[in-house]
């Protein structure tokens, strides 16, 4: 996978203020405010920054958390995980492996078959509907 590297100015111009804050500065959108929280459309969720395919709609479920939630990524190579100790918590941050965009966090309270909940910001995603 070829890494995509751009300056903050290039990302800001491409993404706009809110998506830049979330994707490049590790922000988060308010719970229940994201465009994909309630979406039931079929397709592939891609990285808003680099268009890398990340999650299939078939793995999306309603976790009640207020953010789009998935129980697994498309494959083991598309997302990376980093320890996050910000805001007085210990969590696991999820990033796009192709461009290092902040996507959200993964928790171990999800459904079968993985037991994982990838809690992802809508602003980090684009849905390619089928």
N, C-alpha and C positions, 0 to 999 in steps of 0.2 A: 504494500500500500504506500503510495507516494504522499508524504506529508504536505499539507497546504499551509503556507506561512504568509501572513500579511501583516502590515503595520496596523496599529490601533486606528490610525486615520482611515486606512482602507476598509477595515472592518466596520467602523462607525458609518462611513459613507454607504456601504452595502446594506447594513442591517437597520439603521435608524436607531434612535435613542434607547427605546425600551429593550429591543432584542440585543443591542450591544451591551447594555448593562447586565442582562441576564447571561448571555452566551459568552461574553469575553471578560466580564468583571465578576462572575460568580454570584449574580443576583438571583432573586426569585420573584415570581409573580404572586399576587395575592391568591389565596385558596379560592376555588370556584370561579375565578375570573378568566381563566385561559380558554382560548377558542376550541381546544380539543378535549376539554374535560368531559363533556357529555356526548361527544361525537360517536356515532355508531357506524359510520361509513366504512366500507371495506377498502383496504389498500395497504400501502407501505408508508410508514412514517420515516421521513428522511431528515438529516441534519439541515437546519435552516442556513448554516454557514457554508457548507461544502457539498450538500446534496447527497451525502453518503447514506445508503439505506441502513436504518437502525433497528426498527421494530415492525413486526407484522400486526395488522389490526386483529388478527385471530388470537393474539396473545394479550390484547388489551382487555381490562376488566374494570368494573366500578369498585374501587377500594374505599370510597367514601371519604378519601383524604382531601379532595378538592383539586387534585392534579391528575392528568392522564397517568394511568398506571398499567404496567405490563409485567408479565411474570417471566419473560426472558427476551433478550435481544435476538436479532436475526441470526447472528453467529457470534462465536467467541472473539473474533477479531475486530468487530466494528465499534465496540465500546471498551473503554478502560476504566479502571477504578483507582481512586486515591483516598487515603485517610484524610478526613476533614475534621479539624478540631475547632472550627470557628463557632462563634455564638455560644460558647460554654458547653458545647455538645461534642460527642465523638460519633461521627457518621462516616459513611462511605460515599464519596462523590463519584458521579458517573460522568465521563467525558467522551466525546467523539474521538476515536483514535486517529482519524484522518486529519483533523484540524484543531484538536484540543478544546473544542467548544464545551463549556459547562452545560450539561443537560439536566442534572438534578441529583438525586441520591437513590441508593438501593438499600432496602431494609429486608430483614429476614422474617417478615410477618405476612408473606403473600400466600397465594393458593397453590395447590398441587398443579403441576407436577414438580415445580422447582422450590416452592416455599419462599420465593423472592417477590418483592414489590419494587419495581423500578418506577420511582415517582419522578416524573419528568415534566419540566416546564413546557407549556404549549409554545411559548415564544422561541424555544430551541428547535422546534419541529416544523416540518411541512408535510402535509398528507398528499400522497399521490394516490388518488382514488382509482379503483379497478372498475 
